[in-house]
Structure formats: structure tokens, C-alpha cells
Amino acid sequence: MIGLLGFVGIWGLGRWRGWGEWWLLAAAGWWAFVMVMHLPMAAENPVALVLGGNFPAWLVFGLLGAVILGYRELLRAVRRRTVEDPAPVAAPGTFREAELERYARHILLREIGGPGQKRLKAGRVLVVGAGGLGSPALLYLAGSGVGTIGVIDADIVESTNLQRQVIHTDARIGMPKVFSAEVAMKALNPFIEVRPYNRKLSEENAGELIADYDLVLDGTDDFDTRYLVNRACVAAGVPLISGALTQWEGQVSLFDPARGGPCYACVFPVRPSPELVPTCAEAGVAAPLPGIIGAMMAMEAVKHLTGAGETLAGRLMIHDALYGETRVIGVKKRADCPVCGGAGPRSEGA
């Protein structure tokens, strides 16, 4: 017992006096002394009786302590190596091994491949609204490997949102939607950058914010914001993918007047009467419908960024979920549009 108390005393004194690693030498010296006192030829040594234990027990104790100290030193060596020689960070436009495995199904597609996945990684997409349309769009943009995803929304998660806003959870009720979305997106793909903007898009911040992105997805449910997003996108020359829905029907289009297409105001020049387009809170909405339309918006974003296939630029897709019908109609630029009427196709160097 006295022998064990000696170890405890040496350790406590070393911590108190700040001996650093010197207490190990003191402990080793104490153990050696105890072992000598318990040598078989000194079994009847009164000092050994006072120290307690026996030779085999103290031998095992010493070996166990050596194993523990050795394991600790091994961990320290590994940590030092990690700090001094960290794992290489992927250079811009290149992929870590884990990313190549993650995006393998994209890379296998002839229309996307490695070059297309690199364009996704370099892409910067802003999603306006983290609600019904924004939720699936954000998740699929994150899963697709879009490198930088911004999301702007001033609302908090409410229980009524969870019927269709699949990026949020019951545990995050009361959390700002942009931070809830960030949690879900980073959990899905830790290799992307998420920029949450917990504020309302306004005339004061829209221009500067949108100009920092390559593409904007608008999933808001009020016309004031839609027209604001359109004006800012036209001014910055940034393409806009706009989605809308009500009850059982949704629509999607890509507006890119800088490259000869119409803008949102060309197709919807007059704000409709509120009773003709009630909000989801007023008229209701089928839960899967925002998922369908939001996923289509993300698909259009992937196509636009990679150059795959034909986008909905100059076309408006209308989906009727109640009767399982989808139709696409052509839409054209209006020369007298007060927002983009003077905008023509941009040159590649613009």
C-alpha cells in the first residue's frame, strides 16, 4: 500500500510543481527501488512488507505502466506528424480521392464526365428561399458537388414547414432556415462551401449579393421578391432559374436575357391578382410537389453549369401533378420589356 501511495504522491507532486516529464523518471526510480526491495532473496525484508505487494505483482504493474506510456508516446508521434505533415489539400479544380468516389456516377455520364464535375465544383449558385422549392434544390445541389452554395432567407423553421420542406427537421424548429439548411447540406456533403445569409433579400443588398454568383435559383412564394431577383439578375448578367407552384401545379424556366433569352418580366409582365395565385399557406400544397419542382430546378442548374443537354432557357415547363401531365411551351423576349428590353446577347469576353 505504501508503495502505491508513493506513486500517487510522485504524480501529484510532479503536476503541482510543474515537473513536466521529469516525474516519469522519479516514478521509474521509485518503482526500481520497490522492485529491489521485493527481490526473492529479500522477501523477508521489513521494508518490502511496509511497501506492500510482492515481486510478481510489482513486475506486472511496471510492465502495464510501460505499455500505457508507450501507447501515449505513439499517439503523440501521430499527432505531431499530422500537424507537421498534414494531408495535402486538393488544388482548385482537382478532387480528393473521397470526392472522386462520391461523384463517380456523375463522372460516368458522358454528358458530365470529369470536366463537367470540375465545372460543378467551381460553380457558385445562390438559392433565394430555403422553403418548399429551396429545400430539395439545395440538397441536390449539395449532393451534386456544386462548390459554393449561398442561401438567403429571413424565416425560421416552423412545424407547418415540415410537411414539404424536407431540408429541415423537427429538432431544428425555431432555428433560422438558412442555418438549418447549412447543417443538412454539410452533413450530406462536407466538401462544399455553404454561405448562409439570414436576412431578407432587398433592393439594398440584392445587386451586390447576386453579382457574386454564377447562377441564381429563385424558390420564393411572393411576386415582389421574384421581380426583385429578376431585376438584380438582369443587371448583373446572371442567369436565373425560377420555380413556382400552387396546390397541384408547378412550373420552371431558365431566364437568361444576357444571352438572348427572355427575363422573368418578359413572360410575366404584370403581377397577377392575389386571389388568382394564393400562397401555400392560403390554398395548401401537396407535399411531394415542391420536391418535384425543386429537384427540376436543381437539374436545370446542373445542366446549365456543365453544359449537358438542353436547358429550359426560352421554354417554360408546366407540371400538373394531379393528373400526371407535363408540358413545355416556348417563351420569347419582349423588345419593350422595361427590365431587359435593351439587353442583347453577351460576347464571351463580357
PLY file of the C-alpha trace (Angstrom):
ply
format ascii 1.0
element vertex 350
property float x
property float y
property float z
element edge 349
property int vertex1
property int vertex2
end_header
0.00 0.00 0.00
2.81 2.43 0.87
4.45 1.65 -2.47
1.31 2.57 -4.41
0.80 5.72 -2.35
4.37 6.66 -3.27
3.47 6.59 -6.96
0.40 8.72 -6.37
2.44 11.19 -4.33
5.13 11.49 -7.02
2.49 12.08 -9.72
0.64 14.69 -7.66
3.82 16.50 -6.69
5.00 16.49 -10.30
1.75 18.05 -11.54
1.75 20.59 -8.72
5.38 21.61 -9.18
5.26 21.50 -13.00
7.94 18.85 -13.42
6.79 18.04 -16.93
8.14 14.64 -17.95
10.63 14.53 -15.05
8.02 12.94 -12.81
8.30 9.82 -15.01
11.95 9.47 -14.07
11.06 9.89 -10.42
8.29 7.30 -10.74
10.65 4.91 -12.54
13.21 5.35 -9.77
10.58 4.64 -7.12
9.44 1.51 -9.00
13.05 0.29 -9.27
13.52 0.80 -5.52
10.32 -1.13 -4.75
11.37 -3.95 -7.07
14.77 -4.24 -5.39
13.09 -4.41 -2.00
10.90 -7.27 -3.29
13.63 -9.37 -4.85
13.17 -13.04 -3.92
16.30 -13.00 -1.80
14.91 -10.09 0.17
11.42 -11.47 0.60
11.58 -11.13 4.37
12.86 -7.57 4.14
10.76 -5.48 6.56
10.86 -2.59 4.07
9.14 -4.83 1.50
6.44 -5.66 4.00
5.83 -1.98 4.62
5.72 -1.18 0.88
3.17 -3.93 0.32
2.62 -6.30 -2.62
5.11 -8.82 -3.95
7.67 -9.14 -6.73
5.36 -10.57 -9.46
2.66 -8.00 -8.72
5.08 -5.07 -8.94
6.61 -6.52 -12.11
3.19 -6.66 -13.80
2.44 -3.16 -12.54
5.64 -1.86 -14.10
5.05 -3.60 -17.43
1.49 -2.27 -17.57
2.73 1.26 -16.91
5.33 0.88 -19.67
2.65 -0.24 -22.17
0.44 2.74 -21.27
3.31 5.21 -21.60
4.39 3.65 -24.90
0.87 3.95 -26.31
0.74 7.59 -25.21
4.02 8.36 -26.95
2.77 6.66 -30.11
-0.34 8.86 -30.15
1.80 11.94 -29.64
4.02 10.96 -32.56
0.99 10.51 -34.80
-0.40 13.90 -33.78
2.95 15.60 -34.39
3.17 14.05 -37.82
-0.36 15.20 -38.63
0.44 18.78 -37.64
3.88 18.90 -39.25
2.95 17.00 -42.40
-0.78 17.50 -42.97
-2.67 15.68 -45.68
-2.41 17.55 -48.97
-5.32 19.84 -49.74
-6.82 19.41 -53.17
-5.79 22.20 -55.51
-8.54 24.24 -57.14
-10.25 22.20 -59.82
-8.90 18.89 -58.55
-10.58 16.25 -56.43
-9.65 14.30 -53.34
-9.94 10.53 -53.59
-13.12 10.65 -51.49
-14.67 13.16 -53.90
-13.88 11.02 -56.93
-15.69 8.13 -55.28
-18.60 10.36 -54.25
-19.13 11.79 -57.75
-18.40 8.58 -59.65
-21.95 8.27 -61.01
-21.71 11.78 -62.44
-18.28 11.19 -63.93
-19.58 8.08 -65.69
-22.15 10.16 -67.55
-20.86 11.12 -70.99
-22.63 14.48 -70.80
-20.96 15.43 -67.49
-17.78 13.41 -67.00
-14.72 14.75 -65.23
-14.74 18.18 -66.93
-18.39 18.72 -66.05
-17.81 17.73 -62.45
-14.96 20.23 -62.29
-17.33 22.92 -63.52
-19.77 21.97 -60.78
-17.01 22.18 -58.19
-16.04 25.63 -59.46
-19.67 26.77 -59.66
-21.26 29.34 -57.37
-25.03 29.14 -57.01
-27.30 31.33 -54.90
-30.66 29.93 -53.81
-33.24 32.51 -52.76
-35.52 30.88 -50.20
-34.95 27.75 -48.11
-38.59 26.69 -48.17
-40.53 24.17 -50.23
-38.65 24.69 -53.51
-35.34 25.67 -51.96
-35.18 22.56 -49.74
-34.85 19.90 -52.46
-32.88 22.23 -54.73
-30.30 22.89 -52.01
-29.96 19.20 -51.14
-29.44 18.16 -54.75
-27.03 21.00 -55.46
-25.02 19.90 -52.43
-25.17 16.24 -53.42
-24.17 17.10 -56.99
-20.99 18.76 -55.77
-21.64 22.43 -56.57
-18.63 24.00 -54.89
-20.18 27.14 -53.40
-23.85 27.38 -52.49
-25.37 30.50 -51.00
-28.82 30.50 -49.41
-30.73 33.60 -48.32
-33.87 33.52 -46.18
-35.05 35.52 -43.17
-37.53 32.95 -41.82
-37.21 30.37 -39.04
-38.23 26.73 -39.20
-41.82 26.14 -38.12
-43.75 22.92 -37.64
-46.03 23.71 -40.59
-42.97 23.76 -42.87
-42.04 20.13 -42.25
-44.82 18.68 -44.40
-42.85 19.66 -47.53
-39.61 21.48 -46.62
-37.50 18.35 -46.40
-34.19 20.01 -45.63
-35.42 20.90 -42.12
-36.20 18.64 -39.16
-38.40 18.69 -36.10
-35.33 19.11 -33.90
-34.48 22.38 -35.66
-37.84 24.10 -35.20
-37.13 27.71 -34.23
-33.73 27.76 -35.96
-33.21 30.20 -38.84
-33.86 28.29 -42.05
-30.51 29.17 -43.60
-28.61 27.63 -40.68
-30.86 24.59 -40.63
-30.21 24.17 -44.35
-26.47 24.57 -43.79
-26.49 21.76 -41.22
-28.26 19.40 -43.63
-26.11 20.31 -46.64
-22.80 19.93 -44.82
-23.98 16.63 -43.35
-24.72 15.45 -46.88
-21.52 16.76 -48.47
-18.64 18.11 -46.35
-16.64 19.02 -49.47
-18.75 22.05 -50.37
-18.86 25.63 -49.08
-22.22 26.85 -47.79
-22.86 30.57 -47.36
-25.98 31.23 -45.23
-27.49 34.73 -45.36
-30.00 35.08 -42.54
-31.75 38.13 -43.93
-34.41 39.21 -46.40
-33.36 39.96 -49.95
-33.87 43.69 -50.54
-33.19 46.40 -53.08
-30.16 47.39 -50.98
-28.41 44.01 -50.89
-29.69 42.11 -53.95
-27.37 43.60 -56.56
-24.09 43.09 -54.72
-25.08 39.63 -53.47
-26.24 38.23 -56.80
-23.25 39.62 -58.69
-21.03 37.28 -56.66
-22.66 34.15 -58.13
-22.75 32.35 -61.48
-26.38 31.30 -61.24
-29.43 32.10 -59.10
-32.33 29.80 -58.18
-35.46 31.60 -57.03
-37.83 29.49 -54.94
-39.73 32.29 -53.21
-43.51 32.47 -52.98
-44.18 36.19 -53.46
-44.08 38.23 -56.65
-42.32 41.23 -55.13
-39.26 39.12 -54.40
-39.44 37.36 -57.77
-39.42 40.65 -59.65
-36.61 41.94 -57.43
-34.49 38.83 -58.08
-35.13 39.16 -61.81
-34.08 42.81 -61.90
-30.88 42.09 -59.99
-30.04 39.10 -62.20
-30.60 41.12 -65.38
-28.42 43.95 -64.07
-25.62 41.53 -63.14
-25.96 39.37 -66.25
-26.53 36.30 -64.08
-28.88 33.55 -65.33
-31.97 32.87 -63.23
-33.79 29.58 -62.72
-37.25 30.39 -61.39
-39.71 27.93 -59.94
-43.25 28.42 -58.72
-46.09 26.23 -57.52
-49.58 26.22 -56.14
-51.68 23.35 -54.82
-51.06 20.65 -57.51
-49.22 22.52 -60.24
-45.69 23.83 -60.65
-43.54 25.49 -63.29
-39.85 26.00 -64.02
-37.85 28.06 -66.52
-34.36 29.41 -67.03
-34.21 33.13 -67.76
-31.00 34.42 -69.36
-31.53 37.70 -71.25
-27.78 38.40 -71.32
-27.53 35.55 -73.83
-30.59 36.39 -75.88
-33.37 34.80 -73.86
-36.30 36.40 -72.09
-36.26 37.54 -68.47
-38.92 36.75 -65.92
-40.67 40.07 -66.57
-40.86 39.28 -70.30
-43.01 36.23 -69.54
-44.87 37.62 -66.53
-45.05 41.40 -67.17
-47.98 42.04 -64.87
-48.31 40.87 -61.32
-51.43 38.71 -61.11
-54.21 39.46 -58.68
-53.57 37.86 -55.24
-56.80 35.85 -55.38
-55.62 34.20 -58.62
-52.32 33.00 -57.11
-52.87 32.27 -53.40
-49.87 31.25 -51.32
-49.35 27.73 -49.99
-50.50 28.94 -46.58
-53.75 30.17 -48.11
-54.54 27.41 -50.62
-52.44 24.46 -49.48
-49.96 22.38 -51.46
-49.37 18.65 -52.00
-46.24 17.70 -50.06
-44.27 15.99 -52.87
-44.91 18.77 -55.41
-42.20 21.16 -54.13
-39.82 18.20 -54.18
-40.62 17.53 -57.85
-40.27 21.16 -58.94
-37.29 21.88 -56.67
-35.45 18.82 -58.00
-36.16 20.00 -61.55
-34.65 23.37 -60.66
-31.51 21.63 -59.39
-31.41 19.52 -62.56
-31.54 22.66 -64.68
-28.72 24.13 -62.60
-26.54 21.05 -63.13
-27.24 21.14 -66.89
-26.52 24.85 -67.11
-23.23 24.61 -65.19
-21.95 21.54 -67.03
-23.32 22.30 -70.49
-25.19 18.98 -70.59
-28.25 18.58 -72.77
-30.74 21.37 -73.44
-31.87 23.63 -70.64
-35.23 25.33 -70.23
-33.83 28.64 -71.50
-36.56 30.13 -73.70
-39.00 27.47 -72.53
-41.45 27.18 -69.64
-42.16 23.75 -68.23
-45.54 23.27 -66.51
-46.18 20.17 -64.41
-49.67 19.10 -63.34
-49.15 16.61 -60.53
-52.86 15.92 -60.02
-53.26 14.45 -63.50
-49.64 13.45 -64.12
-49.17 15.73 -67.11
-46.16 17.83 -68.09
-45.98 20.24 -70.99
-43.37 22.68 -72.24
-44.18 25.92 -74.04
-41.88 28.38 -75.77
-41.38 31.85 -74.28
-39.79 34.82 -76.01
-38.00 38.01 -75.16
-40.10 41.20 -75.37
-38.43 44.15 -77.01
-40.49 46.52 -74.87
-39.67 44.79 -71.57
-38.84 47.56 -69.07
-36.32 45.28 -67.32
-34.32 43.66 -70.11
-35.67 45.21 -73.33
-32.30 46.74 -74.23
-30.21 43.72 -73.23
-28.83 41.60 -76.06
-26.60 38.55 -76.24
-23.33 38.98 -74.41
-19.99 38.23 -76.04
-17.87 35.54 -74.43
-15.47 38.13 -73.06
-18.19 40.20 -71.43
0 1
1 2
2 3
3 4
4 5
5 6
6 7
7 8
8 9
9 10
10 11
11 12
12 13
13 14
14 15
15 16
16 17
17 18
18 19
19 20
20 21
21 22
22 23
23 24
24 25
25 26
26 27
27 28
28 29
29 30
30 31
31 32
32 33
33 34
34 35
35 36
36 37
37 38
38 39
39 40
40 41
41 42
42 43
43 44
44 45
45 46
46 47
47 48
48 49
49 50
50 51
51 52
52 53
53 54
54 55
55 56
56 57
57 58
58 59
59 60
60 61
61 62
62 63
63 64
64 65
65 66
66 67
67 68
68 69
69 70
70 71
71 72
72 73
73 74
74 75
75 76
76 77
77 78
78 79
79 80
80 81
81 82
82 83
83 84
84 85
85 86
86 87
87 88
88 89
89 90
90 91
91 92
92 93
93 94
94 95
95 96
96 97
97 98
98 99
99 100
100 101
101 102
102 103
103 104
104 105
105 106
106 107
107 108
108 109
109 110
110 111
111 112
112 113
113 114
114 115
115 116
116 117
117 118
118 119
119 120
120 121
121 122
122 123
123 124
124 125
125 126
126 127
127 128
128 129
129 130
130 131
131 132
132 133
133 134
134 135
135 136
136 137
137 138
138 139
139 140
140 141
141 142
142 143
143 144
144 145
145 146
146 147
147 148
148 149
149 150
150 151
151 152
152 153
153 154
154 155
155 156
156 157
157 158
158 159
159 160
160 161
161 162
162 163
163 164
164 165
165 166
166 167
167 168
168 169
169 170
170 171
171 172
172 173
173 174
174 175
175 176
176 177
177 178
178 179
179 180
180 181
181 182
182 183
183 184
184 185
185 186
186 187
187 188
188 189
189 190
190 191
191 192
192 193
193 194
194 195
195 196
196 197
197 198
198 199
199 200
200 201
201 202
202 203
203 204
204 205
205 206
206 207
207 208
208 209
209 210
210 211
211 212
212 213
213 214
214 215
215 216
216 217
217 218
218 219
219 220
220 221
221 222
222 223
223 224
224 225
225 226
226 227
227 228
228 229
229 230
230 231
231 232
232 233
233 234
234 235
235 236
236 237
237 238
238 239
239 240
240 241
241 242
242 243
243 244
244 245
245 246
246 247
247 248
248 249
249 250
250 251
251 252
252 253
253 254
254 255
255 256
256 257
257 258
258 259
259 260
260 261
261 262
262 263
263 264
264 265
265 266
266 267
267 268
268 269
269 270
270 271
271 272
272 273
273 274
274 275
275 276
276 277
277 278
278 279
279 280
280 281
281 282
282 283
283 284
284 285
285 286
286 287
287 288
288 289
289 290
290 291
291 292
292 293
293 294
294 295
295 296
296 297
297 298
298 299
299 300
300 301
301 302
302 303
303 304
304 305
305 306
306 307
307 308
308 309
309 310
310 311
311 312
312 313
313 314
314 315
315 316
316 317
317 318
318 319
319 320
320 321
321 322
322 323
323 324
324 325
325 326
326 327
327 328
328 329
329 330
330 331
331 332
332 333
333 334
334 335
335 336
336 337
337 338
338 339
339 340
340 341
341 342
342 343
343 344
344 345
345 346
346 347
347 348
348 349
